[in-house]
Amino acid sequence: MTGDTPKTPAPSVGADHPLERLRQFTEARIGLGRHGAGLPTAAHLDFAEAHAKARDAVHSEFQAGALAKTLEEAGFDTVAIESQASDRATYLRRPDLGRRLSEGSRQKLEATSGGPFDLVVVLADGLSATAVNAHGAAVATGLLAALPEGWTVAPVVIASGARVALSDPIGEALDAKIALILIGERPGLSAANSLGAYLTFRPGPGRSDADRNCVSNIRPGGLRPEIAGEKLAGLIVRAAELGLSGTRLKDDADDRIAADAASPQLPG
């Protein structure tokens, strides 16, 4: 049970209940009511459905070939690589292997011509291939189209069995100044199709989560994929201007976009 099937509304607690109005603004499970000591049947079934979708997303098939075809039809070169996690079971048991490139993949990336690069974009399965299958190509093409002219961009890397930190050896192998990985986030009980984006300036050995910026909840019910690309492009450009990422880089893309929209337009 995967995909963007509309979520069945949870049972109402009654129009006069103070939580009823709040439910219009969140997908969180609030005001579900009760039946004796437990949940009403409808709420219980809704929870079971969401749990099944989350489990399915973790084990869903990564459509790497379809993603590559979509990106290549849009005019972008791609290269497919793998981590040292040889199968899904190993990936789930050994997170460390998902952070390391297989030797063949490292050699393939190091043989890629055209570097050094300003940016490499990585599409990775992560913990929800459902998310990257659905939104990855659209977000990647949107952000690449929004970059200023003159940027040198590596072929889009499509990574199987990947954790977030796999972007470090990928960026190092390609001699990329900035690595941005679009990866399926851990499914929750409100969304199994959420995509996360992690940006690292000067990716390589020794980088930690404190050195990355994260833009999360990219999905139709969160940060919409069609606008995520512009937001990410602004963050990437800002990281390049300041020469840093992580806790020292403020995500002010929304403020700057709003300021540009409000600025008076001078006559041409």
Secondary structure, DSSP 8 states (H G I E B T S, - for coil): --S-----------TTSHHHHHGGG--S------BTTB--HHHHHHHHHHHHHHHHHHH----HHHHHHHHHHTT--EEEEEBS--SHHHHHH-GGGGGSB-HHHHHHHHT--S-SEEEEEEEE-TT-HHHHHHHHHHHHHHHHHHS-TT--B--EEEEES--GGGHHHHHHHHTEEEEEEEEE----SS-S--EEEEEEES--TT--GGGEEEEEEESTTSB-HHHHHHHHHHHHHHHHHHT--GGGS---HHHHHHHHHHS-----
